[in-house]
Amino acid sequence: MTPQLDVISIVVSDMAASLAFYRKLGLVFGEGAETSGHAEAPLGGGLRLALDTEQVVSSFSPGWQPPTGPGRSGLAFRCADPAAVDKLWHELVDSGYHGELPPWDAVWGQRYATLADPDGQGIDLYAPLPGE
């Protein structure tokens, strides 16, 4: 069998804070996930996003240490249209999440914005510009 991408996994320091963030982006996690060390959300096409706490990862990987500095990983969420990029970015920043780059019209034909999840992981929001 050819290997297939099945799960995108992110290590988080605070499960409840991370779930609140990703739920605002439309991902659906099971009830009670806030008290679990592992949670998954379906992404479509059979893919899943898995969140694992630092404690869970440390339990099976002795000596593991969280990475330092920005750029642990990056995810991009496609929005319905350019106005939706602006609206969602402002909602998240107004909710207290760190905005890296406010929405702008990128030279590659997309409305684009970047913010950070509770652990500093880069999250991009984008939508094609009209006519692209």
Order of alpha helices (4+ residues) and beta strands (2+ residues): beta-alpha-beta-beta-alpha-beta-alpha-beta-beta-beta
